[in-house]
Every structure is written in C-alpha cells, then in structure tokens.
C-alpha cells in the first residue's frame, strides 16, 4: 500500500469570484484544507513548503473572467482555487531529477502553506543564500529581472541620458532608477505620497521625484523636470501619464512598457491620444513580459549580486506577516498602501 505521508492542515488564500472593477479583500477568503506531506505516486513534480509570496499588480488581471477579445499572457485564476504567483519555497519531496529534498527554489507557486507543483519549468534553484531569501520575490526574482530586461535589453541606456520612471517606489521602479543612475543617467521618478518621494531621492538616489497626485498638469510637470525632453521612459502606469510622456519624449526615445496599473481596475480602459509622436520623434515603444527572458537570469545575477554585496544598490520591502494578511496586502497595491516591494511571509523556515 502506498505511503501517503503525514496529513497536515493547509491554509490557503482562495479567489471567491471573478472581480469586476476594484478588488476587495472580500473577493478572496482564507480557507483550511488538508494535505499529505508526500508526493502522490506517479507524480513528476514537487511538494514544497512556501516561505515567501510575492504580491504583484499583474495578479489583478488574473482575477478577471477570461475575455477572448483581450487574451492574457497567463491564464485567469479559477474561483474556488488558491491564487498563484511568484514565491520562495523549500522542497519537502521531489520526484523530479533537477530538484531534491531541502532545495530552496523561487518561481510560480500557489498561495497556501504547502503546494504541489507539477510544472517545474518556471522554477529556479536558489544557489546564493548570503542574502535574504525574501529578495527572491523581488530584487533577485521576477521584479529584478523585469527591471534589468526593461532597462538594459529594451532601452539600452547611455551615460547622460534622461530617464523617467513611473510608479518608481514599487518593486520594479526602485531598481530601474538605481540601475539607470549606475549608468550615469539623469533619473526622475513619480509616486503617490511624500513618504515615497523622500524615499526615491534620499534612499534610492533619484535626481528628482514628484507626487503625481499633486500635479494638475502632468505635461507641465514633466516639462519642469525634463526641459530638454525624455530619452527613456519606463512605463508602469499607462493612461494619462503615458499620454503626457509621449508629448515630452526626445527624438529616438525609447519606451519600455512593463505595466499599466492605472488601467487594471477599469471596465473600459482609457485611450491614448498622442501616439502620433511615435512617428514624429521616431520613438521605439515595446511591451514585454519577463517570461521571455528567463534565459538571461544567470547574466542578471552576475550583475546584481555584487551590487547588493557591495551595498551599491538598495532594496526596500514592505512585509506582511501570515497568509491571512494576503488579501489586504494584495488589494493595498492598488491604493498605494505599500512602500517598496510587497512581500507576504508564510513561514520563515
């Protein structure tokens, strides 16, 4: 008879129903299930204990009902099932040759204490443990690689160029600005509170920063900080901000489109009116997802790990303790409640 292993309770964050407009904590619920701490016979995957989960804005798009007219690059969540996303975990049992018991990994997992992972293609084994494990939800994980790809691979910054980063105090934006400063660029960021503006200038080393909520005229604000125009825009916001940026781009400017958080909760996304400037100023505007660039991860680590160890780069996390705080932490991303990378601690090993 097959040995099933010890049966334990397994706390989960489950999506109750598809979300329309702004997400609420009540759209999710914390439930208890049971799980055996051994892989089922015939499995070719992993059983893991989740340690840290990553709260990311893109998860909002996966809470919508699938729309064939607006297909997503990741399948929507299923109501009644746990959310899924990036996280850090410890392997408890493995039937896959690339992973063994007690390995630490980061990649796609589910929002519960213990997860069965059948697809290991998006998992990375953690080799460097002299840095906080939670960093693999951020600077050493998906957000870090996203910042690296969007700035270096897509925008190819040069010393002296003028760089603008929206949502600059978030998980990705804080890194983009610091990477650009290390390249010798002039960097301006925007965020939604005085605390975040101070953080951008005093901790992350941005040359300037402004609170977009206090600006009645975004075009005028950008002209104030970029009188000679913008060479590189790292796009995290969309909507009115993108429209204003397009008017302020320089000849042969580059726009890296990472996200559009201002649009995620709208039934009807806002249009963009100044796209003709792409032609007039010969601007290159490119969208991307980090999944297409996993092959660059080792190259990225070679660059960023020394910067962390030499304290040439700073990373700020906003920690929420316990799976039960997950719904509030995720919803808080859309009101700007978090300061820095929002991390959900499930267990500290």
C-alpha positions in Angstrom: 0.0 0.0 0.0 1.3 3.5 -0.9 2.7 5.6 2.0 0.7 8.8 2.0 2.9 10.7 4.5 1.7 12.8 7.4 -1.5 14.7 6.9 -1.5 18.4 8.0 -3.8 21.4 7.7 -3.0 23.7 4.8 -4.1 27.3 5.0 -5.0 28.8 1.6 -6.0 32.2 0.0 -8.8 31.4 -2.4 -10.5 33.5 -5.1 -14.2 33.5 -4.3 -15.5 35.0 -7.6 -14.1 36.8 -10.6 -13.5 40.5 -9.8 -15.1 43.5 -11.6 -13.6 46.9 -11.1 -11.6 47.5 -7.9 -10.6 44.3 -6.0 -11.7 43.9 -2.4 -10.5 41.8 0.4 -13.9 40.1 0.4 -13.2 38.8 -3.2 -10.8 36.4 -1.5 -11.1 34.1 1.5 -8.7 32.2 3.8 -9.6 28.6 4.0 -8.2 25.4 5.6 -7.7 22.3 3.6 -5.7 19.1 4.3 -2.6 17.8 2.5 -0.3 14.8 2.8 3.4 15.7 3.1 4.4 13.2 0.4 4.0 13.3 -3.3 1.3 11.1 -4.9 2.6 8.0 -6.6 3.5 8.7 -10.2 4.0 12.4 -9.8 6.9 14.1 -11.6 6.7 17.3 -9.6 7.5 18.8 -6.2 5.9 19.1 -2.8 7.0 22.4 -1.3 6.6 24.5 1.9 6.0 28.1 0.9 8.1 30.7 2.7 7.5 34.0 1.0 4.9 35.0 -1.6 5.1 38.0 -4.0 2.2 40.5 -4.2 2.3 41.9 -7.7 0.0 44.2 -9.6 -0.3 41.8 -12.6 -2.3 39.4 -10.3 -5.2 41.7 -10.7 -5.6 40.8 -14.4 -5.8 37.1 -13.4 -8.8 37.8 -11.2 -10.9 38.8 -14.2 -13.2 36.5 -16.1 -11.3 35.3 -19.3 -12.1 37.6 -22.2 -11.4 36.1 -25.7 -11.2 39.6 -27.1 -8.5 40.6 -24.6 -6.4 37.4 -24.1 -3.9 37.5 -21.2 -0.4 36.1 -21.3 -1.2 33.9 -18.2 -4.5 32.0 -17.6 -7.0 33.6 -15.2 -7.4 32.1 -11.7 -10.3 29.7 -11.1 -12.8 30.7 -8.4 -12.7 28.3 -5.5 -9.0 27.6 -6.0 -5.9 29.2 -4.4 -4.3 32.2 -6.1 -0.9 31.5 -7.7 2.1 33.7 -8.3 5.8 34.0 -7.6 7.2 32.9 -4.4 10.1 31.3 -2.5 9.7 27.8 -1.1 11.6 24.8 0.4 11.3 21.4 -1.3 9.8 18.7 1.0 9.6 15.9 -1.5 10.7 15.6 -5.2 10.3 13.1 -8.0 12.0 15.4 -10.5 15.7 14.8 -11.2 16.6 18.6 -11.1 15.4 19.1 -7.5 15.9 17.3 -4.2 14.6 17.5 -0.7 15.6 20.7 1.2 16.4 22.6 -2.0 15.3 26.3 -1.9 13.5 27.5 -5.0 11.8 30.5 -6.4 9.2 30.7 -9.2 5.5 30.1 -9.6 3.7 28.5 -6.7 0.2 28.8 -5.1 -1.0 30.9 -2.2 -1.1 28.3 0.5 1.2 26.8 3.2 2.1 23.7 1.2 1.9 23.4 -2.6 2.1 20.5 -5.1 3.9 21.9 -8.2 3.5 19.8 -11.3 5.2 22.1 -13.8 8.8 22.9 -12.8 9.7 24.8 -16.0 9.3 28.2 -14.2 11.3 27.2 -11.1 14.8 28.3 -10.3 17.0 26.7 -7.7 18.4 29.2 -5.2 22.2 29.0 -5.1 23.0 32.1 -3.1 21.8 32.3 0.5 24.1 35.0 1.8 21.3 37.5 1.0 17.7 37.5 2.5 15.6 34.7 0.9 12.7 37.2 0.5 14.9 39.0 -2.1 14.0 36.2 -4.5 10.4 37.6 -4.6 11.9 40.9 -5.6 15.4 42.2 -6.5 16.7 38.6 -7.2 13.4 37.4 -8.7 10.8 38.4 -11.2 10.8 42.2 -10.4 14.6 42.4 -10.5 14.8 40.6 -13.8 11.9 42.7 -15.2 13.8 45.9 -14.3 17.0 44.6 -15.9 15.3 43.5 -19.1 13.2 46.6 -19.5 16.0 49.0 -19.0 19.1 47.3 -20.4 17.7 44.9 -23.1 14.9 47.1 -24.4 16.1 50.7 -23.8 19.9 50.4 -24.0 20.7 53.4 -21.7 23.7 55.6 -22.4 25.6 57.8 -19.9 24.0 61.2 -19.7 20.6 60.2 -21.0 17.4 61.4 -19.3 15.3 58.6 -17.7 11.8 58.8 -16.3 10.2 56.0 -14.2 6.6 56.0 -13.2 5.4 54.0 -10.1 9.1 54.5 -9.1 8.8 53.4 -5.5 7.4 49.9 -6.3 9.2 46.6 -6.7 10.4 47.2 -10.2 10.6 51.0 -10.4 13.0 51.4 -7.4 15.5 49.1 -9.2 15.1 50.7 -12.7 16.1 54.1 -11.2 19.1 52.8 -9.4 20.3 50.8 -12.4 20.0 54.0 -14.6 21.9 56.0 -12.0 24.7 53.5 -12.1 24.8 54.0 -15.9 25.4 57.8 -15.3 21.8 58.8 -16.3 19.7 61.7 -15.0 16.7 60.0 -13.3 13.3 61.3 -12.2 10.6 59.2 -10.7 7.0 59.7 -9.7 5.0 58.2 -6.9 1.9 58.9 -4.9 3.0 60.1 -1.4 5.5 62.3 0.3 7.0 59.3 2.0 7.7 57.6 -1.3 9.1 60.8 -2.9 11.5 61.2 0.0 12.5 57.5 -0.4 13.2 58.0 -4.1 15.5 60.9 -3.5 17.1 60.1 -0.1 17.4 56.3 -0.3 17.4 55.3 -3.9 19.4 58.3 -5.2 17.0 59.6 -7.9 17.9 63.1 -9.0 14.4 64.3 -8.7 10.9 62.9 -7.9 7.4 64.3 -7.8 4.0 63.3 -6.4 1.7 62.8 -9.4 -1.4 63.2 -7.2 -0.4 66.8 -6.5 0.1 67.7 -10.2 -2.9 69.2 -12.0 -0.9 69.2 -15.3 1.2 66.2 -15.9 2.6 67.6 -19.2 3.7 70.7 -17.3 5.3 68.6 -14.5 7.3 66.6 -17.0 8.5 69.8 -18.8 9.6 71.1 -15.4 11.8 68.1 -14.7 12.8 67.4 -18.3 13.1 70.8 -20.0 15.1 69.1 -22.8 12.8 66.0 -23.0 12.9 62.3 -22.0 15.2 59.8 -23.6 13.9 56.7 -21.8 10.5 56.1 -20.2 10.0 53.0 -18.0 6.2 52.6 -18.2 4.3 51.2 -15.2 1.2 53.3 -15.2 -0.5 53.9 -18.6 -3.4 56.2 -19.2 -3.0 60.0 -18.7 0.6 59.6 -17.6 1.6 57.8 -20.9 -0.2 60.5 -22.9 1.8 63.2 -21.1 5.1 61.4 -21.5 4.6 61.0 -25.3 4.5 64.8 -25.6 7.8 65.0 -23.8 9.9 62.3 -25.5 13.1 63.2 -27.3 14.0 62.2 -30.8 14.7 58.5 -31.0 13.4 58.0 -27.4 12.7 54.5 -26.1 9.7 53.4 -24.0 9.7 50.1 -22.2 6.1 49.0 -21.4 6.2 46.9 -18.2 2.7 47.5 -16.8 -0.3 49.9 -16.8 -1.6 49.8 -13.2 -3.9 52.7 -13.7 -6.0 50.6 -16.2 -6.3 47.3 -14.3 -9.5 48.1 -12.4 -11.3 49.9 -15.3 -14.2 48.2 -17.1 -13.3 50.3 -20.2 -9.6 51.1 -20.5 -8.7 54.7 -21.3 -7.5 55.5 -24.7 -4.1 57.1 -25.6 -4.3 60.2 -27.8 -0.7 61.2 -28.5 0.6 58.2 -30.4 1.4 60.2 -33.5 4.5 61.4 -31.6 5.9 57.9 -32.1 6.2 58.7 -35.7 7.2 62.3 -35.5 10.0 61.6 -33.0 10.9 58.1 -34.2 10.2 56.6 -30.8 10.5 52.9 -30.1 7.8 51.7 -27.7 8.0 48.0 -26.8 5.9 45.8 -24.4 7.5 42.8 -22.8 6.9 40.0 -20.2 9.7 38.6 -18.1 8.9 35.0 -19.1 10.5 35.6 -22.5 13.8 36.5 -20.8 14.4 33.7 -18.3 17.5 32.7 -20.3 19.1 35.9 -19.1 18.7 35.2 -15.4 22.3 34.0 -14.7 23.6 37.0 -16.6 21.4 39.2 -14.4 22.6 37.6 -11.2 26.2 38.1 -12.2 25.5 41.8 -12.4 23.2 42.4 -9.4 24.6 40.1 -6.7 27.9 42.1 -6.5 25.9 45.4 -6.3 23.9 44.0 -3.3 27.0 42.7 -1.5 28.9 46.0 -2.1 25.9 48.0 -0.9 25.8 49.9 -4.2 22.1 49.2 -4.5 19.3 49.4 -2.0 16.1 47.4 -1.9 13.1 48.2 0.3 10.5 45.6 1.2 7.1 46.0 2.8 6.5 42.9 4.8 3.0 41.4 5.6 3.1 38.5 8.1 0.9 35.5 7.6 -1.2 34.1 4.8 -4.3 35.6 6.4 -2.9 39.1 5.6 -2.6 38.2 1.9 -5.9 39.7 0.7 -5.3 43.0 2.4 -1.7 43.2 1.1 -2.7 42.5 -2.5 -5.6 45.0 -2.5 -3.3 47.6 -0.9 -1.1 47.6 -4.1 -3.9 49.5 -5.9 -4.3 52.2 -3.2 -0.5 52.7 -2.9 -0.5 51.5 0.7 2.7 49.6 0.2 6.1 51.2 0.4 8.6 49.2 -1.6 8.2 45.5 -2.6 5.1 43.9 -1.0 6.1 40.6 0.4 3.8 38.1 2.2 5.6 35.9 4.8 4.1 32.4 5.0 6.8 30.9 7.1 10.5 31.6 8.0 11.5 28.0 7.5 
